[in-house]
């Protein structure tokens, strides 16, 4: 079997594709378009979600009749004209597919290209696929030079702020995973939805691919609606969603983890404090989105576990192809599941960073760690310090508690570990956490805060040894010793 066949065999099949069609006064093209959508060959079930944005040319009446005769069509009616962006958001709220594609109601885009867009998905490499009109497809109508120039300028702007190399950001054809799409915090009412989608998908960390598509651009006489004002709105949206509106999804914990992930120098500093206790075969207990995973990829064996299926899926797609890495969905309180994840070869070390505070029975988790480690193996635990500093960010992250040195040491010993070290970490972070959470009462960590933290890293490391405030975290290293028998 070739590599493509192997990838497809390992990937779950697409269950249902939701085709999202915003409609506003498209009676001249609707019938042909919907027939083409119904006839497009697909390897899965299809769902057509049509949103009529208060059409006045007979489109609404046609759609009501069409939806009544087709079981796979879902029709949503807006009672006033609200724009393409809002129409797409209404379609997203009503879709049930595990993948979705946006389809304009005109005939500029050909549904027969769905099969090209699905190729990277079936190969298991993409979370998002854009259909590019500027890559070589079956055909492309030559027209509107200045539209093409504006498109390339807008695409360049989005590429700059998102660190992408797209050729056609403004394309209608955006094929996206449904679970990601439903969590995006979309706001744009009109055609400025296009840059917003790409920017927020990039911030999510989605794997974005492009494929060539055919394109038959229509004239204004044929009903084309986009114009120079829309280009200006798209440019404004690029600036707004890049610098002034950082909330790209509705998952508060994920937003915070993404902000922390961008603190590259801080994460290297943190891992340097953990790595001295780690061996060659490492279990990462609670891998999250992989903020620290990247630092252990050179180990002989890496086992990553997490309780959140979204994080497991994300990390599996990032590193699951590596021969020395395995990623598993696992509840750390379930000893049987944890043993199954590590298999018959116990790891010689594990680390658990900012996870223990999330679980109800933390002693039980530590006992499970003791059980699955090889004799003499080491566990390195990082937890938030000082119960008096518990704040809104802790609550947003799902923290049950913060720890004292005495409490953490006692629980490690209760689980059977001999404590080798228990020390504070990140004194400046402790001060910032106190100010942000207790004084300003903020409930999240913003990208801007983490950027500032990154800029100040040399000073932060220097101030680590000045006792002006308690540390934000505790790092405890313990060695597995045999438990005394009753």
ABEGO torsion letter per residue (X at the ends): XBAAAAAAAABBBBABBBBBBBBBGAAAAAAAAAAAAAABBBABBBBBBBBBBGBAAGAAAAAAAAAAABAABBBBBBABBAEAAAAAAAAAAABABABBBBBBABAABBAAAAAAAAAAAAAGABABBBBBAABBBABBBBBGAAAAAAAAAAAAAAAAAAGBABABAABABBBBBAAAAAABBBABABAAAAAAAAAAAAAAGBBBBBBBBBBBBBBAAAGBABBAAAAAAAAAAAAAAAAABABABABAAAAAAAAAAABAAAAAAAAAAAAAABBABBBBBGAEAGAAAAAAAABABBBBBBABAAAAAAAAAAAAABAABBBBBBBAABAAAAAAAAEABBBABBBBBGAAAABABAAAAAAAAAAABBBGBBBBBBBBBGAAABBAAAAAAGBABBBBAAAAAAAAAAAGBBBABBBBBGAAAAAAAAAAAAAAGBABBBAAAAAAAAAAAAAAAAAAABBABBBABBBBBBBBBBBBBX
